Amino acid sequence: MMIRHLIRNTRYINGLRYYSNGNKKQGDMSGSLGDQLKDEHWEIGWNDFTEMVCKGPGQGPEPHYDKIISGFKTFHYKTPVEFKLGGQLPDFKIAYETWGKLNENRDNAILLHTGLSASSHAKSHQENQKPGWWEEFIGPGLAIDTNRFYVICTNVIGGCFGSTGPSSVNPLTGKRWALDFPSLTIDDMVQCQFKLLDSLGIQKLYASVGSSMGGMQSLSASAQFPERVGRMITISSAGRSHPLSMAMRYTQRMVLMSDPCWMEGAYYDKTFPFTGMKHAREIGTITYRSGPEWNERFGRKKISDNPRFKKLVNFGSSLHSSKKQGKDLFLPEFEIEAYLDYQGKKFCSEYDPNSLLYLSKAMDLFDMGEGQESYEKGLHRIKCPTMVLGVDSDILFPSYQQREIANILKQGGTPTTYYELHSIYGHDTFLIDIQTIGSAIKGHLESLHTLRKP
């Protein structure tokens, strides 16, 4: 079976894979590898192989991201809320999860802010036992010690994992919000989170912690509510987006919106804009990891040389043919291409395209200097002890941005610690490097303070 046969006989309907071989009608769905067992060879869909390339033995670490539809609590704010850029929601819901115990003084709470891709499910618990996206960082004795702290993680406003977003139903019309959802900023996300804190009776956070887009929220929370944040951690983030990151996110949005199935955001209950969403995520994935890691992990390895591919697929000699012509010349040939293909498809099954548009735009709009005398004055609103972490291989949020934040905060008199980490994993280091990132977080949260038992 040639690679082109695998690809051409794989069909996608609303992000689901339908595979057919020569003995099946087009559109028949294969349930497992066992269903595809024929003679003494396995015929597998392209999606199965790319998953093996990404998750098989010897492959690199990957974040725990899943589509979360249950296991969270819901806060319903029933009063209209105005957004920064002028839009309004008649009400909103925030999905959130908690770990640890809130003490009698209600002063041991940590608000954990998420990146663009993440849900509120940062850690497994009784209601959802799947690993969370920061599974190894949260728990008894871990970086964020649940024996000491009460940890709250929300799905941001505009998201698609239980909080009000473009895929939610507008109660005034009975239809999904889609592009009628109001323009969204990082500050709006934080304002809604603090309404949740009000409902929980938490007047002051012990700490605000976030990475990537979550790091922007941490900065915003500490500046908007300086009297309500005890200390702050921002990891692999920025006080304002730089042109390269803005350009990459803009390109993702344009690729997604160019899919005819996107239908100006009105694709709900219709054909999912799979191609646009997939390619948008592939572009995003390139910005999340680093060249050094991929050189070590994939190099120039070809799909046809992968032993798992040879064992599982009955392929023909034309796979190695130097006489490929036309469209066949441009089909995936290298393992790095298979990796990107898998990441793009996986995201389609987990995320709402309109949420990607709104949240990525909010990141581009974020600027701590907006409405202030200067960028520096905007950051000087932060008064609490702060730790800033950067990663030397991060191309999405280059470490010079974190150094800049730290230097400005120090100049303004804010107690600030800065660490720049060496890692081959790029932006995703904050999800992967448990020992280094975890130790820094634990040190900042537990230093210079005698904690009371909750």
C-alpha positions in Angstrom: 0.0 0.0 0.0 1.5 3.3 -1.0 1.4 6.5 1.1 -0.8 8.1 -1.5 -3.3 5.2 -1.2 -3.4 5.7 2.6 -4.1 9.4 2.2 -6.5 9.4 -0.7 -8.6 6.7 0.9 -8.9 8.6 4.2 -12.0 10.9 4.4 -12.8 13.5 7.0 -16.3 14.4 8.0 -16.7 17.0 10.8 -13.2 16.0 12.0 -13.8 12.3 12.2 -11.8 9.8 10.2 -13.4 7.5 7.7 -11.2 5.0 6.0 -11.8 2.6 3.1 -9.6 0.1 1.3 -10.2 -1.5 -2.1 -12.6 -4.0 -0.6 -14.8 -1.5 1.2 -17.3 1.0 0.1 -16.0 4.6 0.4 -17.1 6.0 3.7 -17.0 2.7 5.7 -15.6 3.5 9.1 -12.8 1.3 10.6 -13.0 1.0 14.3 -9.6 -0.3 15.1 -6.4 -1.9 13.8 -8.0 -5.3 14.3 -10.8 -4.4 11.9 -8.2 -3.7 9.3 -6.4 -6.9 9.6 -6.3 -8.6 6.2 -4.4 -11.7 5.2 -1.0 -11.3 7.1 -0.8 -7.5 6.8 -2.3 -4.6 8.6 -3.7 -1.8 6.5 -4.0 1.3 8.5 -5.3 4.8 7.9 -2.8 7.6 7.7 -4.1 9.0 11.0 -3.2 5.8 12.8 0.4 5.9 11.6 0.9 9.6 12.4 -0.3 8.9 16.0 2.3 6.1 16.2 5.0 8.4 15.0 4.1 11.0 17.7 3.3 8.8 20.6 5.2 5.6 20.0 8.3 4.4 22.0 11.2 6.8 21.8 9.1 9.8 20.9 9.4 13.1 22.7 7.1 14.4 25.5 3.7 15.9 24.6 1.3 17.9 26.7 -1.9 16.3 28.1 -4.6 18.2 26.2 -8.1 16.7 25.9 -11.6 17.9 25.1 -13.2 18.4 28.5 -16.9 18.1 28.7 -17.5 17.2 32.3 -15.8 17.0 35.7 -15.8 20.8 36.3 -17.8 23.2 38.4 -19.7 26.1 36.8 -20.0 29.6 38.0 -22.9 31.5 36.5 -22.8 35.3 36.6 -26.3 36.4 35.9 -25.7 40.2 35.5 -24.7 41.8 32.2 -21.0 42.5 31.9 -19.3 45.1 29.7 -16.1 44.2 27.9 -13.2 46.5 27.4 -13.7 47.2 23.7 -17.4 48.0 24.1 -19.2 44.6 23.7 -21.5 43.1 26.3 -22.6 39.7 27.5 -26.1 39.4 29.2 -24.6 36.8 31.5 -21.7 34.4 31.4 -20.5 31.0 32.8 -17.0 30.0 33.9 -16.0 26.4 34.1 -13.4 25.9 36.9 -11.8 23.1 38.9 -10.2 23.2 42.3 -7.6 21.2 44.3 -6.6 21.4 47.9 -8.6 23.1 50.7 -9.4 26.8 51.2 -8.3 27.7 54.7 -10.4 29.6 57.3 -8.9 33.0 56.4 -9.4 32.3 52.7 -5.9 33.6 52.0 -4.2 30.5 50.6 -5.8 30.5 47.1 -3.8 30.3 43.9 -5.4 31.3 40.6 -3.9 29.3 37.8 -4.3 30.9 34.4 -4.3 28.8 31.2 -2.7 29.1 27.8 -4.8 29.2 24.7 -5.2 25.5 24.2 -5.9 24.4 27.7 -9.1 23.7 29.7 -9.6 24.1 33.4 -8.4 20.5 33.8 -4.9 21.1 35.1 -4.8 18.1 37.4 -6.8 14.8 37.7 -9.3 14.4 40.5 -12.2 12.3 41.5 -14.7 13.8 39.0 -12.2 13.5 36.1 -9.4 11.1 36.5 -7.7 11.8 33.2 -4.3 13.4 33.5 -4.4 17.2 33.4 -2.2 19.5 31.4 -0.1 20.3 34.5 -0.6 16.9 36.1 2.9 16.6 37.6 3.1 20.2 38.9 0.0 20.2 41.2 -0.5 18.0 44.2 0.7 17.2 47.7 4.4 18.2 48.0 4.6 19.2 44.3 5.5 22.6 42.8 2.0 23.9 43.7 1.5 22.0 47.0 -2.1 21.2 47.6 -1.3 20.4 51.2 -0.8 24.2 51.6 -2.7 25.9 48.8 -6.2 25.9 47.3 -5.7 25.9 43.6 -8.3 27.3 41.2 -8.1 26.9 37.4 -10.6 28.3 35.0 -11.5 27.9 31.3 -11.3 31.4 30.1 -14.2 33.4 28.8 -14.1 32.9 25.0 -13.0 29.3 25.4 -14.8 26.1 24.5 -14.5 23.9 27.5 -17.5 24.9 29.6 -17.1 28.7 29.8 -19.1 31.1 27.7 -17.6 31.5 24.3 -18.5 31.8 20.6 -19.9 28.2 20.6 -22.2 29.0 23.5 -25.9 29.8 23.0 -26.8 33.5 23.2 -29.7 33.5 25.7 -31.2 36.5 23.9 -31.5 34.8 20.5 -31.4 31.1 21.2 -28.7 30.7 18.7 -24.9 30.2 19.0 -23.0 33.4 19.5 -20.5 32.6 16.7 -19.1 36.0 15.5 -21.7 37.9 17.4 -19.6 37.2 20.5 -18.1 40.5 21.6 -14.5 41.5 21.0 -12.4 40.0 23.8 -9.3 41.1 25.7 -7.0 39.5 28.3 -8.2 42.1 30.8 -11.8 40.9 30.2 -10.8 37.3 30.9 -9.3 38.4 34.2 -12.3 40.6 35.2 -14.6 37.6 34.8 -12.2 35.4 36.8 -12.3 37.9 39.7 -16.1 37.8 39.7 -15.7 34.0 40.3 -13.3 34.8 43.2 -15.9 37.2 44.7 -18.4 34.4 44.6 -16.0 32.1 46.5 -15.4 34.8 49.2 -11.7 35.2 48.2 -10.7 38.8 48.7 -7.0 38.3 48.1 -5.1 35.6 46.2 -2.0 34.1 47.7 -0.7 34.0 44.1 -1.5 34.4 40.5 0.3 31.9 38.2 0.2 31.5 34.5 2.2 30.5 31.4 1.9 31.7 27.8 -1.5 33.4 27.4 -1.9 32.5 31.1 1.2 34.6 31.9 -0.5 37.6 30.2 -3.4 37.0 32.5 -1.1 36.9 35.5 0.4 40.2 34.6 -3.1 41.7 34.0 -4.5 40.4 37.3 -1.6 41.8 39.3 -1.9 45.2 37.5 -5.7 45.5 37.6 -6.1 44.2 41.2 -2.8 45.0 42.9 -4.4 44.9 46.3 -5.8 41.4 45.7 -2.7 39.5 44.4 -0.1 38.5 47.0 2.5 37.3 44.6 2.8 36.5 40.9 4.5 34.1 38.5 4.6 34.7 34.7 6.2 32.0 32.5 7.1 32.2 28.8 4.9 35.2 28.3 5.0 38.9 27.4 3.6 42.2 28.5 2.8 42.9 24.9 3.0 40.7 21.8 5.9 41.2 19.5 5.6 41.3 15.7 6.7 37.7 14.9 4.2 36.2 17.3 1.5 38.5 16.0 2.3 37.5 12.4 2.2 33.8 13.2 -1.2 34.1 14.9 -2.5 36.3 12.1 -1.5 33.7 9.6 -3.2 30.9 11.5 -6.4 33.0 11.6 -6.3 33.7 7.9 -5.7 30.0 7.0 -8.6 29.0 9.2 -10.9 31.7 7.8 -10.0 30.7 4.2 -11.7 27.3 4.6 -15.1 27.6 2.8 -16.6 25.5 5.5 -15.8 28.2 8.1 -18.8 30.2 6.6 -17.9 33.4 8.5 -18.1 31.5 11.8 -21.6 30.0 11.2 -20.4 26.4 10.8 -22.1 25.1 13.9 -24.3 22.0 13.1 -22.9 22.1 9.6 -19.6 20.9 8.1 -16.7 21.5 10.4 -13.9 23.7 8.8 -11.4 20.8 9.2 -8.8 21.7 6.6 -8.5 25.3 7.8 -8.4 24.4 11.4 -5.9 21.6 10.8 -3.4 23.8 8.9 -3.8 26.6 11.4 -2.8 24.3 14.2 0.1 23.0 12.2 1.4 26.5 12.0 0.9 27.0 15.7 2.7 23.8 16.5 5.8 25.1 14.7 5.9 28.0 17.1 5.4 25.8 20.2 8.5 23.6 19.9 12.1 24.2 18.8 14.4 23.3 15.9 17.0 21.6 18.2 14.4 19.3 19.6 13.0 18.4 16.2 16.5 17.9 14.8 17.2 15.4 17.6 13.8 13.8 17.5 13.1 13.6 13.7 16.1 14.9 11.8 15.6 14.0 8.2 14.0 10.6 8.9 11.6 9.4 6.2 8.3 7.9 6.8 9.1 4.9 4.6 12.1 4.0 6.8 10.1 3.9 10.0 10.0 0.3 11.2 6.5 0.7 12.7 5.3 1.7 9.3 7.0 -1.3 7.6 5.4 -3.7 10.2 1.9 -2.3 10.0 1.5 -1.5 6.4 1.6 -3.6 3.2 3.3 -1.1 1.0 4.5 -1.2 -2.5 7.9 -0.5 -4.0 6.5 2.7 -5.5 6.9 4.3 -2.0 10.6 4.5 -2.7 10.2 5.4 -6.4 12.2 8.4 -7.7 9.6 8.7 -10.5 6.9 10.3 -8.5 5.0 12.9 -10.5 2.4 15.5 -10.1 0.6 15.7 -6.8 2.5 12.7 -5.4 5.6 14.8 -5.3 4.2 16.9 -2.5 2.6 14.3 -0.2 4.2 13.8 3.3 7.6 12.1 3.1 9.4 13.0 6.3 8.4 12.1 9.9 8.3 15.8 10.9 5.5 16.1 8.3 3.6 13.2 9.9 4.0 14.8 13.3 2.5 18.1 12.1 -0.3 16.2 10.4 -1.2 14.4 13.6 -1.1 17.5 15.8 -3.4 19.4 13.3 -6.0 16.6 13.2 -5.9 16.0 16.9 -6.7 19.7 17.6 -9.7 19.5 15.3 -11.3 17.0 17.5 -10.8 19.0 20.7 -11.2 22.7 20.0 -13.7 25.2 18.6 -12.3 27.2 15.6 -14.0 30.5 16.6 -12.5 30.2 20.1 -9.1 30.0 18.4 -9.8 33.2 16.5 -11.0 35.1 19.5 -8.3 34.0 22.0 -5.4 34.4 19.5 -6.6 37.9 18.7 -6.9 38.8 22.4 -3.2 37.8 22.7 -2.3 40.1 19.8 -4.2 43.0 21.4 -2.6 42.6 24.8 -0.4 45.5 25.8 0.4 46.4 29.4 1.1 50.0 28.3 -2.3 50.6 26.8 -4.2 53.4 28.5 -1.0 54.2 30.6 1.7 56.9 30.2 4.1 54.2 28.9 4.7 50.5 28.8 6.9 50.9 31.8 4.3 52.7 33.7 1.8 50.0 32.9 4.1 47.3 34.4 4.9 49.5 37.4 1.3 49.0 38.6 2.4 45.5 39.7 3.7 45.7 43.3 3.7 42.1 44.5 6.7 39.8 44.6 7.1 38.5 41.1 8.9 35.7 39.4 9.5 35.8 35.6 10.6 32.7 33.7 11.9 32.6 30.2 13.2 29.8 27.9 16.2 30.4 25.6 14.7 28.3 22.7 11.3 29.9 22.8 10.5 31.5 19.4 6.9 32.4 20.2 7.7 34.4 23.3 11.5 35.0 23.0 13.3 35.3 26.3 14.3 38.9 25.7 10.6 39.7 26.4 10.7 38.1 29.8 14.1 39.8 30.6 12.5 43.2 29.7 9.5 42.6 32.0 11.9 41.7 34.9 14.1 44.7 34.3 11.2 47.1 34.2 9.6 45.7 37.3 13.0 45.9 39.2 13.4 49.5 38.1 9.9 50.3 39.5 10.8 48.8 42.9 8.8 45.5 42.5 10.6 42.6 44.2 11.4 40.5 41.1 13.3 37.2 40.4 14.2 36.3 36.8 15.3 32.9 35.5 16.2 32.0 32.0 16.1 28.3 31.3 18.0 26.3 28.8 15.8 23.8 27.1 15.4 22.2 23.7 11.6 22.1 23.9 10.9 25.8 23.0 7.7 27.4 24.2 6.2 24.1 25.4 9.0 23.8 28.1 6.5 25.1 30.7 4.4 22.0 30.1 7.3 19.5 30.0 10.2 20.4 32.2 8.8 19.4 35.6 12.0 19.5 37.5 13.3 22.9 36.5 10.1 24.8 36.1 8.5 23.1 39.1 11.4 23.9 41.4 11.4 27.5 40.4 7.6 27.7 41.0 7.8 26.0 44.4 10.7 28.2 45.5 8.8 31.4 44.7 5.6 30.3 46.3 7.0 29.0 49.5 9.9 31.4 50.1 10.0 34.3 52.7 6.7 33.3 54.2 5.6 31.1 57.1 2.6 29.2 55.9 -0.3 28.3 58.1 -1.9 24.9 57.7 -5.3 25.2 56.0 
